[in-house]
Amino acid sequence: MTRFRSPVFAFAPYLALSVVHLVLLYIGPAWSVTATKAMLMPLLALAVVLCVRPVGSRDRRAPASLLLAAIALSWGGDVLLSFPGDGWFAAGLVSFLLAHVAYIVLFLRMPRVRRHPPAWSYAYWAWMIVVLGLLLPHAGSLAVPLVLYAAAIGMMAVCASLHTRWIALGGAFFIASDSVLALGRFLPGYEFVAHDFVVMSTYLAAQGLIAWGAVAAIRAGRAVSDPSSPALDRRAGATAP
């Protein structure tokens, strides 16, 4: 399989289906929403494969594999959350938690634009505390999974802030999407007409931006196995998109 010269063409099907899915949220039918949702992450994974294959060195294969693993686990979460009931919700939560772990490992292995998280990224932890304070009294048996998930997505977003604006923005959109989803799921009386649209539009933006930023780094040859070198950090900062 040859590598696409322009990532725009590889990502175009994902972008197009994202728009279709968001429109179907309003016009239905329900089966089409479920079907398009299940196709989105495979299309994003295909875009990644088309952009980074063939990858010559082991150091560059590892980040691509981590990115694909995170997307695959996210797809599992998408599918599991399509079924009603707390059991399916918990299973979907675990799948997304593992996806965030994969993203954290990916972000820690990639050369960083910043040595330390920017000051604004610590607002993620404050926000997680506020959201958990609102949700835990209503979470019941899902309280512990919610706390673990909040810790994982908070860490993912902070790690994303170490990288280019695309990846950092993707982390922020992930926080927004999951916050709205969780509030709608657990907080009594929390509802608004565009709830599903906000959840999915921010989620799809998050996944797309993270994948786009990571692909750009891999294609530029900056994703190497030892991100601790100051020289590598400086070089990554100098070439950041």
FENLIN-V588783 format. One record per backbone hydrogen bond with DSSP energy under -0.5 kcal/mol. CO is the residue of the C=O (numbers start at 0). NH is the residue of the N-H. If there is no record, write none. Layout:
co: {CO:CO}
nh: {NH:NH}
This chain:
co: {4:5:5:6:7:8:10:11:12:13:14:15:16:17:18:19:20:22:22:23:28:28:29:30:31:32:33:34:35:35:36:36:38:39:40:41:42:43:44:45:46:47:48:49:53:56:56:57:58:59:60:61:62:63:64:65:66:67:68:69:70:71:72:73:74:75:76:78:79:84:85:86:87:88:89:90:91:92:93:94:95:96:97:98:99:100:101:102:103:104:105:117:118:119:120:121:122:123:124:125:126:127:128:129:130:131:134:134:135:135:138:139:141:142:143:144:145:146:147:148:149:150:151:152:153:154:155:156:158:159:161:161:163:164:165:166:167:168:169:170:171:172:173:174:175:176:177:178:179:180:181:182:185:186:188:191:193:194:195:196:197:198:199:200:201:202:203:204:205:206:207:208:209:210:211:212:213:214:215:216:216:217:221:221:224:225:228:229:230:231:232:233:234:235:236}
nh: {6:8:9:10:11:12:14:15:16:17:18:19:20:21:22:23:24:25:26:27:31:32:33:34:35:36:37:38:38:39:39:40:42:43:44:45:46:47:48:49:50:51:52:3:55:59:60:61:62:63:64:65:66:67:68:69:70:71:72:73:74:75:76:77:78:79:80:81:82:88:89:90:91:92:93:94:95:96:97:98:99:100:101:102:103:104:105:106:107:108:109:120:121:122:123:125:126:127:128:129:130:131:132:133:134:135:137:138:138:139:141:142:145:146:147:148:149:150:151:152:153:154:155:156:157:158:159:160:161:162:112:113:167:168:169:170:171:172:173:174:175:176:177:178:179:180:181:182:183:184:185:186:187:189:190:194:197:198:199:200:201:202:203:204:205:206:207:208:209:210:211:212:213:214:215:216:217:218:219:221:222:220:110:223:226:228:232:233:234:235:236:237:238:239:239}
